[in-house]
Amino acid sequence: MKTIVRNLARQMHHVPQFEYQITTVDLLLLQLRNLRLKGDIRALKFSDLYFAKFQPLESEAGGLLVVPETMPAEAFHDREMKLNQLRTDPTLNDPFLNRPVD
């Protein structure tokens, strides 16, 4: 049964509004989108339940938020100016961007 469904889902179809062929799954998702846009409640509920499966799960453990240190604007400007003196343009030594002219 899985093989039959998989083969049906992967079948390619020519749709006049597209310049390329699309799969049965893509056709179904397009139709689902069109029904949602028309205000079909059943399509809206189905798609919300279906796409909820692919959303990341909320963890009870939480996570970490990394924020930069707080500093006055002048101190930040001075630090960045010093760092800019040490930085180089990465394109200067790139052989693909600076090819010799014949």
Helices and strands as residue ranges (DSSP letters): H 2-10, E 12-14, E 21-23, H 24-38, H 41-52, H 73-86
